[in-house]
Amino acid sequence: MKAKHMRLLKALSKWLHKYLGLLLLLFLMWMSISGILLNHPELISGLEVPGVLLPPQYRIENWQQGAFNKAVFPESQPGMAIVSGKQGVWVSTNAGRSFHSFMEDGYPASAYNRRTNDMILIESGWEEYIVACSYNGVWSRRLPDGGWKRAMLPEDHARPKKLLQRRGELLLVTESGILRSALKPARLSFTPMEVKKAGGYQVTMIRFFFDVHSGEILGLPGRLLIDAAGVICFILCFTALYTWYYPKKLKARVRMKLKGKRKNPRLFKFLLKYHLDFGIWSAAVLLILAFTGMFMRPPLLVMLAGQRVDGNIYPGRGDNPWEHQIKNAAYDATTGQILLDCRDGMWFGPADFSRPFRKITLPVPAFVMGATVMEFDSEGVLMLGSFNGLYKIHLPSGNFIDFIRGVPVGPSSNLQPGEFMVTGYMETPDGGQFISTFDRGLLHIGGRTAYGDFPMPRELQETQSMSLWHAMFELHNGRIFQDILGSWYILLMPLGALLTIILTLTGVVDWVIVYRRKARAAMKE
């Protein structure tokens, strides 16, 4: 009975491994390549994918997909409007009737580095300056016709996220902390501040899974280990394809009576041997990658929301409690406080950093991906926008309204996108109010499409491109197949990861069976 069960297990394992491998061949190849490239953005930041090679869903027609997130209107330059977003910085000199690029003379040229997270207008004496923070630095430009100048930042600075003006200084909020510079736009020079954090250091479970998946949990050695696993996975796919194809080719030759003209039997044996060896050597890492990969996207991502890992036992912990935590920020001039939107919640603290920041709970949560709009008005009311919508919140009382609809509403979920996936907000000098949404682009407050208002520049329409890193990100999370699979694309990654786990486990079973057979043969000899 035992031998019968072993034969059944062997047959089932071999069948599953063979046909699951063929089914997942392309999936694992593109996941291996894209994963390696995603681990090293600095190596491919200058490379782009032309818009014509991307699916239609990535075509931008009305400032969608984060192409617009901020707008400023210099008082000294009537009719000038400057907007920024993921496609860079654009300017209008005719009150928004047409736009053209404002990135000449020194602004980052590549699609990856020109992605602009924030922009601020500063008056300095009789002059006005634009200061913008892109993916790789902070840049200032005198209006109306100066060139861009790069600000001085520490060499190990994290990605810039937000600019805050406070009295005679400019604060730069990065993913990992806050830096300060004197308010001299022509020669900005930022130095890091010590920002204390009350309470224990915790890491969100989402970040923990992402760091394990990328290897970042162990720093550079961890990322290189994951890179090696990606290379091995690609080799396994190639050797699997050849070892599956070769016997079929050999049978065809036998049928054609060309048995004596076998081709490359040694290559077949070599690739089969190392397919087994590489597979067993990397099985543990491949299982970890597949398991964590199942939780990288909804629906399983929801299971990680709200859960924490104690920072004291987190392998990737450094001395900085804010490391890769901050997503957005706002400065309240009425109270002298800074609000930070972080991966582990909202934190409130003094702008002079005299006391530790404390954690608070807002009556309306930002979407899990983070707040896209965070601004305090002159009365200390917070404008909070995310993929949940856009809300005005009075922090002391906890009262809030849905700003798009203009009515009080109940709290929203931070896991389910709302009707308006807000990426930006602006108020024009004539009192007009607009939001930008990820899927529908520029809209009037209330949800009416803003056709004819602030048209997207023709240059952007004709020369759209996506950085290679972000194209690999869309490929790695499966969103690039949305046009083909519709809403079912969301299951591509978790299902592929689950099948990869089964494929790896059956490979281990096959290796054990082969190893046992060889061991028995050696004992008989």
Residue pairs with C-beta under 8 A, 6 or more apart in sequence:
9 509
10 509
10 510
10 513
13 506
13 509
13 510
13 513
14 506
14 510
16 502
16 503
16 506
17 503
17 506
17 507
17 509
17 510
18 244
20 499
20 502
20 503
20 506
21 237
21 240
21 244
21 503
22 240
22 244
23 499
24 496
24 499
24 500
24 503
25 237
25 240
25 241
27 496
27 500
28 233
28 234
28 236
28 237
28 500
29 234
29 237
30 475
31 230
31 233
31 293
31 476
31 496
32 230
32 231
32 233
32 234
32 237
33 230
33 234
33 472
34 472
34 473
34 475
34 476
35 214
35 226
35 230
35 289
35 476
36 227
36 230
36 231
37 43
37 44
37 468
37 469
37 472
38 214
38 469
38 472
38 473
38 476
39 214
39 215
39 223
39 226
39 227
40 223
40 227
41 112
41 469
44 112
44 467
44 468
44 469
44 472
45 110
45 112
45 113
45 135
45 136
45 467
45 469
46 110
46 112
46 113
47 110
47 467
47 468
48 110
48 111
48 112
48 465
48 466
48 467
48 468
49 465
49 466
49 467
49 468
49 471
50 464
50 465
51 58
51 59
51 463
51 464
51 465
51 466
54 466
54 471
54 480
55 480
55 481
55 482
55 483
55 484
56 483
57 482
57 483
58 65
58 464
58 466
58 474
59 464
60 67
60 87
60 441
60 456
60 460
60 461
60 464
61 441
61 456
61 461
62 440
62 441
62 442
62 449
62 450
62 451
62 456
63 83
63 85
63 436
63 441
63 442
63 454
63 456
64 436
64 437
64 438
64 439
64 440
64 441
65 86
65 423
65 438
65 439
66 85
66 86
66 372
66 423
66 424
66 436
66 438
67 85
67 86
67 87
67 436
67 441
67 456
67 460
68 83
68 84
68 85
68 423
68 424
68 436
68 441
68 442
69 84
69 85
69 86
69 116
69 117
69 118
69 372
69 373
69 423
69 424
69 436
70 83
70 84
70 85
70 116
70 118
70 119
70 424
70 426
71 81
71 82
71 83
71 84
71 424
71 426
71 428
72 81
72 82
72 119
72 120
72 121
72 130
73 80
73 81
73 82
73 121
73 428
73 429
74 80
74 82
74 121
74 128
74 143
74 144
75 128
76 128
76 143
77 93
77 128
77 143
77 144
79 92
79 93
79 94
79 95
80 91
80 92
80 93
80 143
80 144
81 91
81 92
81 95
81 96
81 99
81 428
81 454
82 89
82 90
82 91
82 92
82 102
82 119
82 121
82 130
83 89
83 90
83 91
83 92
83 99
83 426
83 454
84 90
84 116
84 118
84 119
84 132
85 115
85 116
85 423
85 424
85 436
86 115
86 116
87 111
87 114
87 115
87 460
87 464
88 101
88 102
88 103
88 107
88 114
88 115
88 116
89 101
89 102
89 103
89 107
89 114
89 116
89 119
89 130
89 132
90 99
90 100
90 101
90 102
90 457
90 460
91 99
91 100
91 101
91 102
92 98
92 99
92 100
92 454
96 428
96 453
96 454
97 455
98 455
98 457
99 454
99 455
99 456
99 457
100 457
100 459
101 457
101 459
102 141
103 109
103 114
103 148
105 141
105 146
105 147
105 148
106 139
106 147
106 148
106 149
106 150
107 114
107 132
107 134
107 139
107 141
107 148
108 114
108 134
108 135
108 136
108 137
108 139
110 467
111 465
111 466
111 467
111 470
112 135
112 467
112 468
112 469
112 470
113 134
113 135
113 136
114 134
114 135
115 134
115 135
115 467
116 132
116 133
116 134
117 133
117 134
117 135
117 159
117 160
117 161
117 162
118 132
118 133
118 160
118 161
118 162
118 163
119 130
119 131
119 132
119 133
119 163
120 130
120 131
120 132
120 163
120 165
120 170
121 128
121 129
121 130
122 128
122 129
122 130
122 131
122 165
122 170
122 183
122 185
123 129
124 183
124 184
124 185
124 186
127 142
127 143
128 142
128 143
129 140
129 141
129 142
129 143
129 146
129 185
129 186
130 140
130 141
130 143
131 138
131 139
131 140
131 141
131 151
131 163
131 170
131 185
131 188
132 138
132 139
132 140
132 141
132 163
133 139
133 160
133 161
133 162
133 163
133 172
134 160
135 159
135 160
136 159
137 150
137 151
137 153
137 160
138 150
138 151
138 153
138 160
138 163
138 172
138 188
138 190
139 148
139 149
139 150
139 151
140 148
140 149
140 151
140 185
140 186
140 188
141 147
141 148
141 149
142 185
142 186
149 186
149 187
151 181
151 188
151 189
151 190
152 188
152 189
152 190
153 172
153 179
153 190
154 179
154 190
154 191
154 192
157 174
157 179
157 190
158 174
158 175
158 176
158 177
158 323
158 324
159 174
159 175
160 172
160 173
160 174
161 173
161 174
161 175
161 326
161 327
161 328
161 329
162 172
162 173
162 328
162 329
162 330
162 374
163 170
163 171
163 172
163 173
164 170
164 171
164 172
164 173
164 329
164 330
164 331
164 338
164 351
165 171
165 183
165 331
166 331
166 333
166 351
167 183
168 182
168 183
169 180
169 181
169 182
169 183
170 180
170 181
170 182
170 183
170 185
170 188
171 178
171 179
171 180
171 331
171 338
171 351
172 178
172 179
172 180
172 181
172 190
173 326
173 328
173 329
173 340
174 326
175 323
175 324
175 325
175 326
175 327
176 320
176 322
176 323
176 324
176 325
176 326
177 192
177 193
177 195
177 320
177 322
177 326
178 192
178 193
178 195
178 329
178 338
178 353
179 190
179 191
179 192
179 193
180 190
180 191
180 193
181 188
181 189
181 190
181 191
182 188
182 189
193 353
194 353
195 322
195 349
195 353
195 357
196 349
196 353
196 355
196 356
196 357
197 321
197 322
197 347
197 356
197 357
198 356
198 357
198 358
198 359
199 358
199 359
200 310
200 311
200 312
201 311
201 312
201 317
201 321
202 308
202 309
202 310
202 311
202 344
203 308
203 309
203 310
203 311
203 314
203 316
203 317
203 344
204 304
204 307
204 308
204 309
204 343
204 344
205 304
205 305
205 307
205 308
205 309
206 301
206 304
206 305
206 343
206 368
207 324
207 343
208 217
208 309
208 314
209 292
209 295
209 296
209 304
210 216
210 292
210 296
211 217
211 316
212 288
212 292
213 226
213 288
213 289
213 292
213 293
213 296
214 222
214 223
214 226
215 221
215 222
215 223
215 224
215 225
215 226
215 227
216 222
216 223
216 316
217 314
217 315
217 316
218 225
218 315
218 316
219 316
225 285
226 285
226 289
228 282
229 282
229 285
229 286
229 289
232 278
232 281
232 282
232 286
233 282
233 286
235 274
235 278
236 275
236 278
236 279
236 282
239 271
239 272
239 274
239 275
239 278
240 275
242 267
242 268
242 271
243 268
243 271
243 272
243 275
246 264
246 268
249 263
250 262
253 259
253 261
253 262
253 263
276 510
276 511
276 514
279 504
279 507
279 508
279 511
280 507
280 508
280 511
283 504
283 507
283 508
286 500
286 504
287 501
287 504
287 505
290 497
290 498
290 500
290 501
290 504
291 497
291 501
293 493
293 494
293 496
293 497
293 500
294 300
294 493
294 494
294 497
294 498
295 301
295 303
295 304
295 494
296 477
296 493
297 477
297 478
297 490
297 493
297 494
298 490
299 490
299 494
300 494
302 415
305 368
305 414
305 415
308 344
311 317
311 321
317 323
322 342
324 343
325 342
325 343
325 344
326 340
326 341
326 342
327 341
327 342
327 343
327 370
327 371
328 340
328 341
328 370
328 371
328 372
328 374
329 338
329 339
329 340
329 341
329 374
330 338
330 339
330 374
330 375
330 376
330 382
331 337
331 338
331 339
331 351
331 376
332 338
332 339
332 376
332 380
332 382
333 376
333 378
333 380
334 376
334 378
334 379
334 380
335 380
336 350
336 351
336 352
337 348
337 349
337 350
337 351
338 348
338 349
338 350
338 351
338 357
339 346
339 347
339 348
339 374
339 376
339 382
340 346
340 347
340 348
340 349
340 357
341 366
341 370
341 371
341 374
344 359
345 359
345 360
345 361
346 359
346 360
346 361
346 362
346 366
347 357
347 358
347 359
347 360
348 357
348 358
348 359
348 360
349 355
349 356
349 357
349 358
362 382
362 384
362 393
362 395
363 393
363 398
363 399
363 400
363 411
364 384
364 388
364 391
364 393
364 400
364 411
364 412
365 388
365 411
365 412
365 413
365 414
366 384
366 386
366 388
366 414
367 386
367 387
367 388
367 414
367 415
367 417
367 418
368 414
368 415
369 386
369 387
370 386
371 384
371 385
371 386
372 385
372 386
372 387
372 422
372 423
372 424
373 383
373 384
373 385
373 386
373 390
373 422
373 424
373 425
374 382
374 383
374 384
374 385
375 382
375 383
375 425
376 382
376 383
377 383
380 394
380 395
381 392
381 393
381 394
382 392
382 393
382 394
382 395
383 390
383 391
383 392
383 403
383 425
384 390
384 391
384 392
384 393
385 391
385 422
385 423
385 424
385 425
385 435
386 422
387 417
387 418
387 421
387 422
387 438
388 412
388 413
388 414
388 417
388 418
388 422
389 402
389 403
389 404
389 412
389 418
389 419
389 420
389 422
390 402
390 403
390 404
390 420
390 422
390 425
390 435
391 400
391 401
391 402
391 403
392 400
392 401
392 403
393 399
393 400
394 400
399 408
400 408
401 407
401 408
401 409
402 408
402 409
403 445
404 420
404 422
404 435
404 445
404 446
404 447
405 446
405 447
406 445
406 446
412 418
419 447
420 435
420 437
420 440
420 443
420 447
421 437
421 438
421 439
422 435
422 436
422 437
422 438
423 436
423 437
423 438
424 435
424 436
425 433
425 434
425 435
425 436
426 433
426 434
426 436
427 433
427 434
428 434
432 444
432 453
433 444
433 445
434 442
434 443
434 444
434 445
434 450
434 453
434 454
435 442
435 443
435 445
436 442
436 443
437 443
440 449
441 449
441 450
442 449
442 450
442 453
442 454
443 449
443 450
444 450
444 453
466 474
471 480
474 480
477 493
478 489
478 490
478 492
478 493
478 496
479 489
481 489
481 492
482 489
485 492
